[in-house]
Amino acid sequence: MRRFFLIVLDGCGCGALPDAGEYGIGDLGSNTLANTAKAVGGLHLPTLERLGLGNLTELAGVARNPYALSHGGRLAEKSKGKDTVTGHWEMMGIVTDPAFPTYPTGFPAELIAAYEAAIGVKTLGHFPASGTEILSQLGEEHLRTGYPIVYTSADSVFQVAAHENTAYFGLERLYEICEVARKTLTLGRVIARPFVGNSAASFQRTENRRDWPLPPPHKTTLDTLSEQGKRVHFIGKPCELFPEAPGQSRELTTNNPAHCAALTQAVKISEADFIFANLEDFDMLYGHRNDPVGFARLLEDFDTWLAAEFLPHLRPGDLVGITADHGNDPTTPSTDHSREYVPLLLFGPSITTPKNFGDVSGFDWWSKTLLGWLQDTAV
């Protein structure tokens, strides 16, 4: 039996793309992995070093390994964008052009007026901001008024923040007004951002976030696998990014420890043909908050888990891909995603000869590769 694991290290880009300047000044010079390593004085990633991560970009503390038993390179996004939906769609065979709409100066008054009329309540905000910044600015006003907070970022997102406690707003009500937004807006994602706390000093977002992405415009590789009778298992964010199809199972885990625990179980016992996981804490907890120290620590935690809990359980017919969906350089002034190459790191018991692909066009390389492997075509 052949299995293919694709592990997305959310936001772990490895160098600015040639067109990065078209996406923002903060994107120029971005290299999430390399700049993080430099900022902390070097990374300790012995497992990923052995697998050839240091061959992809200069990483302080991670040496090049010409003898790595892996295929490696960097993937350049063909789609227009640098967001989660665009990146994951392209991995599964959909190239997005034109890009999803963005609102770098804030949402138009007419869009907000229509939304407020649809949900029956006024809203606060309407401008681009980080998740922590918006709560600091408007969280206490939300508690006083009961008005939800609407904001965006450099990505195509309509984010709605509200307190989980029904005395202020309530989680189910937040989900309901996000579903209204999804039915009426063309942005890539609508995101519920629930939080708790009673003052700007104590506000904290919770893991009850939910995403409502646009459905893919046409058939994806996942649909092809379903048609072929292949079984797909989603872990984490991919659960919310793709519609359900026959032969699929889903674990909507919400943090890296839970994602890794699910991957450990999957590599031990899953009979799925394709296991698709996203580890979003790199992006959510540290990239968006410009915290290279936390980002580095999480990379080292992943490296330790990979060696102890995952690699020992690989079967002879397994292939594993490690990649990212975009960059999110924690060392730049920007708190947004960055337009970057992403890692192409492919390994498994059947790969016994190093191969360097260099820079490859298209995240859909994963789509072609996993289809080939599951159809018993040599990689």
C-alpha positions in Angstrom: 0.0 0.0 0.0 1.2 3.5 -0.9 0.5 6.5 1.3 1.4 10.2 0.7 1.7 12.7 3.6 1.7 16.4 2.9 2.6 18.5 5.9 2.2 22.3 5.5 4.2 24.4 7.8 2.0 27.4 7.6 3.9 30.6 6.8 7.3 29.0 6.5 8.5 30.6 3.3 12.1 30.4 2.1 12.9 33.5 0.1 11.1 36.5 -1.6 9.7 35.7 -5.0 10.8 37.9 -7.9 7.4 39.7 -7.9 7.3 40.2 -4.1 7.5 44.0 -4.5 4.1 44.0 -6.3 2.6 42.7 -3.0 4.0 45.2 -0.6 7.2 46.9 0.5 7.4 44.5 3.5 7.6 41.6 1.1 10.9 42.7 -0.4 13.7 40.8 1.3 11.5 38.4 3.1 12.8 35.0 3.9 10.9 33.6 6.8 13.1 30.6 7.6 16.5 32.3 6.9 15.6 35.6 8.7 14.2 33.8 11.7 17.4 31.7 12.0 19.5 34.8 11.7 17.5 36.7 14.3 17.9 34.0 16.9 21.5 33.2 16.3 20.9 30.0 14.5 18.4 27.1 14.5 18.9 23.6 16.0 17.1 21.4 13.5 19.2 18.1 13.3 16.4 16.1 11.7 15.5 18.6 9.0 19.2 19.2 8.4 19.6 15.4 7.8 16.6 15.6 5.4 18.1 18.5 3.5 16.3 21.6 4.6 19.6 23.5 4.7 20.0 22.8 0.9 17.0 25.0 0.1 18.2 28.4 1.5 21.0 29.6 3.8 19.9 28.8 7.3 22.1 29.8 10.3 22.7 26.7 12.3 21.4 24.3 9.6 24.2 23.0 7.4 23.8 22.0 3.8 23.7 18.2 3.3 24.7 16.9 -0.1 24.0 13.4 1.0 20.4 14.0 2.2 18.1 11.1 1.2 15.5 13.5 -0.2 14.4 15.5 -3.2 14.5 19.2 -2.5 14.0 22.6 -4.0 11.8 25.7 -3.7 8.3 26.2 -5.2 7.3 29.5 -6.8 3.6 30.3 -6.6 1.9 30.7 -10.0 -1.3 32.1 -8.5 -1.9 35.8 -7.8 -1.9 36.2 -4.1 -0.1 35.2 -0.8 -2.9 33.8 1.3 -3.9 30.5 2.8 -6.7 29.7 0.4 -4.7 30.5 -2.7 -1.7 28.5 -1.5 -3.7 25.4 -0.6 -5.8 25.5 -3.8 -2.7 25.7 -5.9 -1.2 22.6 -4.1 -4.4 20.8 -5.2 -4.2 21.9 -8.8 -6.1 25.3 -8.9 -4.2 28.3 -10.1 -5.9 31.6 -9.0 -5.8 34.5 -11.5 -7.0 37.1 -11.0 -6.3 37.4 -7.3 -9.1 37.5 -4.7 -10.2 41.1 -3.9 -8.3 42.9 -1.1 -9.0 46.1 0.7 -5.7 47.6 1.8 -7.4 50.9 2.8 -10.4 49.4 4.5 -13.8 48.2 3.5 -16.0 50.5 1.4 -18.9 52.1 3.2 -21.5 50.6 1.0 -20.1 47.0 1.6 -20.3 47.6 5.4 -23.8 49.2 5.2 -25.1 46.2 3.3 -23.5 43.8 5.8 -24.9 45.7 8.8 -28.4 45.6 7.2 -28.1 41.9 6.7 -27.1 41.1 10.3 -29.2 43.7 12.0 -26.5 45.3 14.1 -23.8 48.0 13.6 -20.2 47.0 13.4 -16.8 48.5 14.5 -13.5 48.8 12.7 -13.7 48.1 8.9 -9.9 48.7 8.4 -6.8 46.5 8.1 -5.2 45.5 11.4 -3.5 42.6 13.2 -5.7 40.5 15.4 -4.1 41.7 18.6 -4.0 45.3 17.5 -7.7 45.4 16.7 -8.7 44.0 20.1 -6.5 46.6 21.8 -8.1 49.4 19.9 -11.8 48.3 19.8 -12.3 45.4 22.2 -13.5 47.5 25.1 -15.9 49.5 22.8 -17.2 46.1 21.6 -18.0 45.1 25.3 -19.8 48.4 25.8 -21.8 48.4 22.6 -22.2 44.8 21.6 -21.2 45.7 18.1 -18.9 43.1 16.4 -15.5 44.1 15.1 -14.9 43.8 11.3 -11.4 44.1 9.9 -9.1 42.8 7.2 -5.4 42.5 6.3 -3.2 42.4 3.3 -5.0 39.2 2.4 -8.5 38.7 1.0 -10.2 38.2 4.3 -13.3 39.5 6.1 -12.6 38.9 9.8 -15.2 39.3 12.5 -14.2 39.5 16.1 -16.6 39.2 19.0 -16.6 38.1 22.7 -17.4 34.4 23.3 -19.6 35.2 26.3 -23.3 35.6 25.5 -23.4 38.5 27.9 -21.4 40.5 25.3 -22.1 38.6 22.0 -21.7 34.8 22.0 -19.9 32.3 19.9 -22.9 30.9 18.0 -24.1 34.3 17.2 -20.6 35.2 15.8 -20.7 32.1 13.6 -24.1 33.1 12.3 -23.1 36.5 11.2 -20.0 35.1 9.6 -22.2 32.7 7.6 -24.2 35.7 6.4 -20.9 37.4 5.2 -19.9 34.2 3.4 -23.1 34.2 1.4 -22.8 37.7 0.2 -19.0 38.5 -0.2 -16.4 37.4 -2.8 -13.3 37.6 -0.5 -11.2 34.5 -0.2 -12.1 33.8 3.4 -14.5 34.9 6.1 -13.0 34.2 9.5 -14.6 34.2 13.0 -12.2 35.6 15.6 -13.7 34.9 19.0 -12.0 36.2 22.1 -12.3 36.4 25.9 -11.2 38.8 28.6 -12.7 42.0 30.1 -10.2 44.7 29.2 -7.6 45.6 26.6 -5.0 44.2 29.0 -6.6 40.8 29.2 -8.2 40.2 25.8 -7.1 36.9 24.3 -8.2 35.1 21.1 -9.4 31.5 21.5 -9.1 28.4 19.5 -12.8 28.6 18.5 -11.8 30.4 15.3 -13.7 29.2 12.2 -13.0 29.8 8.5 -15.5 30.0 5.6 -13.4 30.0 2.4 -14.9 30.3 -1.1 -15.5 26.9 -2.6 -13.0 26.0 -5.4 -14.1 27.1 -8.8 -13.6 23.7 -10.4 -12.5 20.2 -9.7 -9.4 19.7 -7.5 -6.9 16.9 -7.1 -8.9 15.9 -4.1 -12.0 15.3 -6.3 -9.8 13.3 -8.7 -8.6 11.1 -5.8 -12.2 10.6 -4.7 -13.3 9.6 -8.2 -10.4 7.0 -8.2 -11.6 5.5 -4.9 -8.7 6.9 -2.9 -9.1 7.8 0.7 -8.1 11.3 2.0 -7.7 12.3 5.6 -7.5 16.0 6.5 -5.8 17.3 9.7 -6.4 20.9 10.8 -7.0 23.8 8.4 -7.5 21.8 5.2 -10.7 20.5 6.8 -12.2 24.0 6.3 -10.6 24.8 2.9 -12.1 22.1 0.8 -15.7 20.8 0.4 -16.4 17.3 1.5 -16.3 14.4 -1.0 -16.7 10.7 -0.8 -13.8 8.8 0.8 -12.7 11.7 3.1 -12.3 11.9 6.8 -11.5 15.0 8.9 -9.8 15.9 12.2 -10.4 19.6 12.8 -7.5 20.0 15.2 -6.7 23.6 16.3 -3.0 23.9 17.4 0.4 22.4 16.5 0.5 19.8 19.4 -2.9 18.5 18.4 -2.0 18.5 14.7 1.2 16.6 15.4 -0.6 14.1 17.7 -3.1 13.4 14.9 -0.2 12.9 12.4 1.4 10.5 14.8 -1.8 8.5 15.0 -2.2 8.7 11.2 1.4 7.4 10.4 0.9 4.5 12.8 -2.6 3.3 11.9 -4.2 5.3 9.0 -5.2 3.4 5.9 -5.9 6.6 4.0 -4.0 7.1 0.8 -3.4 10.8 1.2 -3.0 12.6 4.6 -3.1 16.4 4.3 -2.2 18.4 7.4 -1.5 22.1 8.1 0.4 23.3 11.2 -0.8 26.9 11.5 0.8 28.0 14.8 4.0 29.2 13.0 1.9 31.7 11.1 -0.9 32.5 13.6 1.1 32.7 16.9 4.5 34.0 15.8 4.6 35.2 12.2 1.6 37.6 12.5 3.0 38.8 15.9 6.6 39.4 14.7 8.0 36.9 17.2 11.1 35.2 15.7 12.0 33.6 19.0 8.7 31.9 19.3 8.8 31.0 15.6 12.3 29.4 16.1 11.2 27.5 19.2 8.2 26.0 17.3 10.5 24.9 14.4 12.7 23.1 16.9 9.7 21.5 18.5 8.6 20.2 15.1 12.0 18.9 14.4 12.0 16.9 17.7 8.6 15.5 17.0 9.5 14.5 13.5 12.4 12.4 14.7 10.7 10.9 17.7 7.0 10.4 16.8 6.8 10.4 13.0 9.8 9.1 11.1 10.1 5.8 13.0 6.6 4.7 11.9 6.9 5.3 8.2 6.0 2.3 6.0 7.9 1.2 2.9 5.2 2.6 0.7 5.1 6.1 2.3 6.2 9.4 0.8 6.3 12.6 2.9 6.2 16.2 1.6 7.0 19.2 3.8 6.1 22.6 2.4 4.3 25.9 3.2 1.4 27.9 1.8 3.1 31.3 1.8 5.6 33.2 3.9 5.1 35.2 7.1 8.5 36.7 8.0 8.5 37.6 11.7 11.5 39.8 11.3 10.0 42.5 9.0 7.9 45.5 10.1 4.9 43.9 8.4 2.6 41.6 10.3 1.1 40.2 7.1 1.9 37.2 4.9 4.9 37.6 2.6 5.1 36.6 -1.1 7.8 33.9 -0.9 9.1 30.6 -2.3 8.0 27.7 -0.2 10.0 24.5 0.7 9.9 21.5 -1.5 11.2 18.7 0.7 10.2 15.1 -0.3 11.4 12.0 1.4 10.5 8.4 2.4 11.9 4.9 2.4 11.8 4.6 -1.4 14.0 7.8 -1.9 17.6 6.7 -1.6 19.3 9.2 -3.9 19.6 12.9 -3.3 18.0 15.2 -5.9 18.0 19.0 -6.1 15.2 20.4 -8.2 16.3 24.0 -7.7 13.4 26.5 -8.2 10.2 25.0 -9.6 7.2 26.9 -10.9 4.0 26.0 -9.2 2.7 24.7 -5.8 0.8 22.3 -8.0 4.0 20.2 -8.2 2.5 18.5 -5.1 -0.7 17.7 -6.9 1.2 16.0 -9.8 3.6 14.2 -7.5 1.0 12.8 -5.1 -1.2 11.6 -8.0 1.8 9.9 -9.6 2.8 8.2 -6.4 -0.7 6.9 -5.6 -1.1 5.7 -9.1 2.2 3.7 -8.7 4.2 6.0 -11.0 7.8 6.4 -10.0 8.7 9.7 -8.4 
